[in-house]
Amino acid sequence: MASGKILIYGGRGALGASCVQFFKKNNWWVGSIDLTENDAADANIVVDRDADWVAQEAAVLSKVGTELKGESLDAIICVAGGWAGGNAKKDLAKNADLMWKQSVWSSAISAAVGANHLKPGGLLVLTGANPALEGTPGMIGYGMAKAAVHQLTKSLAGEKSGLPDNSLVVSILPVTLDTPMNRKWMPDADTSTWTPLEFLSELFHKWSKGEERPANGSLVKLITKDSKTELVIV
């Protein structure tokens, strides 16, 4: 019998795949939501990248309901997202639109799934960004989208948000994650300041089991120094 049930939104990305693998290793039922399938997951919900926000939400909710067969989720982890630079001089709307689709659409759909399928006391994790706590003039679209995720987190933690009783909603605020792509594009960087994917997978596992949870609505900065990561709540 599975230890619990979890959905990973962005289950084919570097962090998402790490989470799928970790929870599977710990005997959880794991569903992946992404643009392509993750063969390691127990169930795959593939999102149509050409569908609009409303259609994506409706399709994901329908498919999740089919897969769960009336059962509820212990946790939903949304680690979908991306990055784009750029200021107001060129392609602001284009880059902001892309960031909105990758971060805000996925976060809002995760919230809708949580409202309909999380257990009371369940966990919803969204992915914000540390730089978006302030101005991001060199990556305006990215900052706008991540700031929206921060606001969504606070809203979902409030009364009458639609989530089940005693749910925990938090956003992680990474600086740089230790992913293969980051190592490829930043070969000379100091990786001792990068947060390991395994650290986050283990952290999500603890929270999913109700252990060492931060306060509801927390924005959790991940500060890694000398290959050690600490959590700073803002």
KOLTI-356296 format. One record per residue (C-alpha): residue in one letter; residue number from 0; x, y, z. Coordinates in steps of 0.2 Angstrom, whole numbers, plus 5000, padded with zeros to 4 digits. Layout:
BEGIN
+-----+-----+------+------+------+
| res |   n |   xx |   yy |   zz |
+-----+-----+------+------+------+
|   A | NUM |    X |    Y |    Z |
...
+-----+-----+------+------+------+
! end
This chain:
BEGIN
+-----+-----+------+------+------+
| res |   n |   xx |   yy |   zz |
+-----+-----+------+------+------+
|   M |   0 | 5000 | 5000 | 5000 |
|   A |   1 | 5007 | 5017 | 4995 |
|   S |   2 | 5013 | 5029 | 5009 |
|   G |   3 | 5003 | 5043 | 5002 |
|   K |   4 | 4997 | 5051 | 4985 |
|   I |   5 | 5006 | 5066 | 4978 |
|   L |   6 | 5005 | 5076 | 4961 |
|   I |   7 | 5021 | 5084 | 4954 |
|   Y |   8 | 5016 | 5099 | 4942 |
|   G |   9 | 5032 | 5100 | 4931 |
|   G |  10 | 5036 | 5082 | 4934 |
|   R |  11 | 5048 | 5081 | 4919 |
|   G |  12 | 5059 | 5096 | 4923 |
|   A |  13 | 5075 | 5093 | 4933 |
|   L |  14 | 5067 | 5097 | 4950 |
|   G |  15 | 5051 | 5089 | 4946 |
|   A |  16 | 5059 | 5073 | 4940 |
|   S |  17 | 5070 | 5072 | 4956 |
|   C |  18 | 5054 | 5074 | 4966 |
|   V |  19 | 5045 | 5060 | 4957 |
|   Q |  20 | 5060 | 5048 | 4959 |
|   F |  21 | 5062 | 5052 | 4978 |
|   F |  22 | 5043 | 5050 | 4982 |
|   K |  23 | 5043 | 5034 | 4972 |
|   K |  24 | 5058 | 5027 | 4981 |
|   N |  25 | 5048 | 5031 | 4997 |
|   N |  26 | 5033 | 5021 | 4992 |
|   W |  27 | 5021 | 5035 | 4987 |
|   W |  28 | 5009 | 5035 | 4973 |
|   V |  29 | 5015 | 5049 | 4961 |
|   G |  30 | 5006 | 5058 | 4947 |
|   S |  31 | 5016 | 5069 | 4935 |
|   I |  32 | 5008 | 5084 | 4926 |
|   D |  33 | 5018 | 5091 | 4912 |
|   L |  34 | 5019 | 5094 | 4893 |
|   T |  35 | 5027 | 5077 | 4891 |
|   E |  36 | 5026 | 5060 | 4901 |
|   N |  37 | 5038 | 5055 | 4915 |
|   D |  38 | 5039 | 5036 | 4913 |
|   A |  39 | 5044 | 5034 | 4932 |
|   A |  40 | 5027 | 5041 | 4938 |
|   D |  41 | 5012 | 5031 | 4942 |
|   A |  42 | 5000 | 5042 | 4931 |
|   N |  43 | 5004 | 5055 | 4918 |
|   I |  44 | 4993 | 5070 | 4914 |
|   V |  45 | 4999 | 5079 | 4899 |
|   V |  46 | 4995 | 5097 | 4896 |
|   D |  47 | 4991 | 5104 | 4879 |
|   R |  48 | 5004 | 5118 | 4877 |
|   D |  49 | 4992 | 5126 | 4864 |
|   A |  50 | 4977 | 5127 | 4875 |
|   D |  51 | 4972 | 5143 | 4884 |
|   W |  52 | 4973 | 5144 | 4903 |
|   V |  53 | 4954 | 5140 | 4905 |
|   A |  54 | 4955 | 5125 | 4894 |
|   Q |  55 | 4971 | 5119 | 4903 |
|   E |  56 | 4963 | 5120 | 4920 |
|   A |  57 | 4948 | 5111 | 4914 |
|   A |  58 | 4958 | 5097 | 4906 |
|   V |  59 | 4969 | 5095 | 4921 |
|   L |  60 | 4955 | 5094 | 4934 |
|   S |  61 | 4946 | 5081 | 4923 |
|   K |  62 | 4961 | 5070 | 4921 |
|   V |  63 | 4966 | 5071 | 4939 |
|   G |  64 | 4948 | 5066 | 4945 |
|   T |  65 | 4949 | 5051 | 4933 |
|   E |  66 | 4966 | 5046 | 4940 |
|   L |  67 | 4961 | 5048 | 4958 |
|   K |  68 | 4945 | 5038 | 4957 |
|   G |  69 | 4938 | 5047 | 4972 |
|   E |  70 | 4953 | 5046 | 4983 |
|   S |  71 | 4962 | 5062 | 4989 |
|   L |  72 | 4979 | 5069 | 4988 |
|   D |  73 | 4991 | 5072 | 5002 |
|   A |  74 | 5001 | 5084 | 4993 |
|   I |  75 | 5003 | 5094 | 4977 |
|   I |  76 | 5020 | 5101 | 4972 |
|   C |  77 | 5021 | 5114 | 4958 |
|   V |  78 | 5039 | 5116 | 4952 |
|   A |  79 | 5034 | 5120 | 4934 |
|   G |  80 | 5042 | 5136 | 4927 |
|   G |  81 | 5056 | 5144 | 4917 |
|   W |  82 | 5066 | 5159 | 4915 |
|   A |  83 | 5068 | 5173 | 4903 |
|   G |  84 | 5078 | 5189 | 4904 |
|   G |  85 | 5074 | 5206 | 4896 |
|   N |  86 | 5069 | 5224 | 4901 |
|   A |  87 | 5056 | 5236 | 4894 |
|   K |  88 | 5065 | 5240 | 4879 |
|   K |  89 | 5061 | 5224 | 4868 |
|   D |  90 | 5049 | 5210 | 4869 |
|   L |  91 | 5042 | 5214 | 4886 |
|   A |  92 | 5025 | 5207 | 4882 |
|   K |  93 | 5032 | 5192 | 4874 |
|   N |  94 | 5043 | 5187 | 4888 |
|   A |  95 | 5031 | 5192 | 4902 |
|   D |  96 | 5017 | 5181 | 4893 |
|   L |  97 | 5029 | 5166 | 4892 |
|   M |  98 | 5033 | 5168 | 4911 |
|   W |  99 | 5015 | 5170 | 4915 |
|   K | 100 | 5011 | 5154 | 4906 |
|   Q | 101 | 5025 | 5144 | 4914 |
|   S | 102 | 5023 | 5150 | 4932 |
|   V | 103 | 5006 | 5158 | 4935 |
|   W | 104 | 4995 | 5147 | 4925 |
|   S | 105 | 5003 | 5131 | 4932 |
|   S | 106 | 5002 | 5138 | 4950 |
|   A | 107 | 4984 | 5143 | 4948 |
|   I | 108 | 4979 | 5126 | 4941 |
|   S | 109 | 4988 | 5118 | 4955 |
|   A | 110 | 4978 | 5128 | 4967 |
|   A | 111 | 4962 | 5123 | 4958 |
|   V | 112 | 4967 | 5105 | 4959 |
|   G | 113 | 4971 | 5107 | 4978 |
|   A | 114 | 4954 | 5115 | 4981 |
|   N | 115 | 4945 | 5100 | 4973 |
|   H | 116 | 4957 | 5085 | 4978 |
|   L | 117 | 4968 | 5089 | 4993 |
|   K | 118 | 4964 | 5080 | 5009 |
|   P | 119 | 4961 | 5092 | 5024 |
|   G | 120 | 4978 | 5096 | 5031 |
|   G | 121 | 4986 | 5093 | 5014 |
|   L | 122 | 5001 | 5102 | 5007 |
|   L | 123 | 5002 | 5114 | 4992 |
|   V | 124 | 5019 | 5120 | 4987 |
|   L | 125 | 5022 | 5133 | 4974 |
|   T | 126 | 5038 | 5140 | 4967 |
|   G | 127 | 5042 | 5158 | 4968 |
|   A | 128 | 5059 | 5167 | 4967 |
|   N | 129 | 5070 | 5176 | 4979 |
|   P | 130 | 5074 | 5190 | 4967 |
|   A | 131 | 5056 | 5194 | 4964 |
|   L | 132 | 5055 | 5200 | 4982 |
|   E | 133 | 5062 | 5216 | 4975 |
|   G | 134 | 5063 | 5224 | 4958 |
|   T | 135 | 5070 | 5214 | 4943 |
|   P | 136 | 5075 | 5226 | 4930 |
|   G | 137 | 5085 | 5214 | 4920 |
|   M | 138 | 5071 | 5201 | 4920 |
|   I | 139 | 5055 | 5210 | 4921 |
|   G | 140 | 5043 | 5197 | 4915 |
|   Y | 141 | 5050 | 5184 | 4926 |
|   G | 142 | 5049 | 5195 | 4941 |
|   M | 143 | 5031 | 5200 | 4938 |
|   A | 144 | 5026 | 5182 | 4936 |
|   K | 145 | 5035 | 5176 | 4952 |
|   A | 146 | 5028 | 5191 | 4962 |
|   A | 147 | 5011 | 5185 | 4957 |
|   V | 148 | 5015 | 5167 | 4963 |
|   H | 149 | 5020 | 5175 | 4980 |
|   Q | 150 | 5003 | 5184 | 4981 |
|   L | 151 | 4994 | 5169 | 4976 |
|   T | 152 | 5002 | 5160 | 4991 |
|   K | 153 | 4997 | 5173 | 5003 |
|   S | 154 | 4979 | 5173 | 4996 |
|   L | 155 | 4977 | 5154 | 4997 |
|   A | 156 | 4983 | 5154 | 5015 |
|   G | 157 | 4969 | 5165 | 5020 |
|   E | 158 | 4951 | 5160 | 5025 |
|   K | 159 | 4938 | 5156 | 5012 |
|   S | 160 | 4952 | 5153 | 4999 |
|   G | 161 | 4943 | 5137 | 4994 |
|   L | 162 | 4957 | 5125 | 5000 |
|   P | 163 | 4952 | 5111 | 5012 |
|   D | 164 | 4953 | 5115 | 5031 |
|   N | 165 | 4971 | 5116 | 5039 |
|   S | 166 | 4979 | 5115 | 5022 |
|   L | 167 | 4997 | 5121 | 5021 |
|   V | 168 | 5002 | 5133 | 5007 |
|   V | 169 | 5020 | 5138 | 5005 |
|   S | 170 | 5031 | 5145 | 4991 |
|   I | 171 | 5049 | 5140 | 4990 |
|   L | 172 | 5060 | 5155 | 4984 |
|   P | 173 | 5076 | 5147 | 4976 |
|   V | 174 | 5091 | 5157 | 4971 |
|   T | 175 | 5100 | 5144 | 4960 |
|   L | 176 | 5096 | 5126 | 4959 |
|   D | 177 | 5109 | 5113 | 4955 |
|   T | 178 | 5103 | 5107 | 4939 |
|   P | 179 | 5111 | 5099 | 4923 |
|   M | 180 | 5106 | 5114 | 4913 |
|   N | 181 | 5113 | 5127 | 4925 |
|   R | 182 | 5129 | 5118 | 4926 |
|   K | 183 | 5130 | 5118 | 4907 |
|   W | 184 | 5126 | 5136 | 4905 |
|   M | 185 | 5136 | 5142 | 4920 |
|   P | 186 | 5152 | 5131 | 4920 |
|   D | 187 | 5162 | 5143 | 4930 |
|   A | 188 | 5150 | 5147 | 4944 |
|   D | 189 | 5152 | 5143 | 4962 |
|   T | 190 | 5141 | 5128 | 4964 |
|   S | 191 | 5143 | 5128 | 4983 |
|   T | 192 | 5130 | 5142 | 4983 |
|   W | 193 | 5118 | 5131 | 4973 |
|   T | 194 | 5104 | 5122 | 4981 |
|   P | 195 | 5104 | 5103 | 4978 |
|   L | 196 | 5088 | 5095 | 4970 |
|   E | 197 | 5089 | 5081 | 4983 |
|   F | 198 | 5088 | 5093 | 4997 |
|   L | 199 | 5071 | 5100 | 4991 |
|   S | 200 | 5064 | 5083 | 4987 |
|   E | 201 | 5068 | 5078 | 5005 |
|   L | 202 | 5061 | 5094 | 5012 |
|   F | 203 | 5045 | 5091 | 5002 |
|   H | 204 | 5044 | 5074 | 5009 |
|   K | 205 | 5045 | 5080 | 5027 |
|   W | 206 | 5032 | 5093 | 5024 |
|   S | 207 | 5020 | 5080 | 5015 |
|   K | 208 | 5021 | 5070 | 5031 |
|   G | 209 | 5017 | 5084 | 5042 |
|   E | 210 | 5035 | 5086 | 5049 |
|   E | 211 | 5044 | 5103 | 5052 |
|   R | 212 | 5031 | 5113 | 5042 |
|   P | 213 | 5033 | 5132 | 5041 |
|   A | 214 | 5018 | 5143 | 5045 |
|   N | 215 | 5004 | 5143 | 5032 |
|   G | 216 | 5007 | 5156 | 5018 |
|   S | 217 | 5026 | 5156 | 5021 |
|   L | 218 | 5038 | 5162 | 5007 |
|   V | 219 | 5053 | 5151 | 5011 |
|   K | 220 | 5070 | 5157 | 5004 |
|   L | 221 | 5083 | 5144 | 5001 |
|   I | 222 | 5100 | 5151 | 5005 |
|   T | 223 | 5114 | 5139 | 5001 |
|   K | 224 | 5132 | 5143 | 5006 |
|   D | 225 | 5147 | 5131 | 5007 |
|   S | 226 | 5135 | 5117 | 5001 |
|   K | 227 | 5124 | 5119 | 5016 |
|   T | 228 | 5106 | 5125 | 5014 |
|   E | 229 | 5096 | 5135 | 5027 |
|   L | 230 | 5078 | 5140 | 5026 |
|   V | 231 | 5074 | 5158 | 5029 |
|   I | 232 | 5055 | 5163 | 5031 |
|   V | 233 | 5050 | 5180 | 5024 |
+-----+-----+------+------+------+
! end
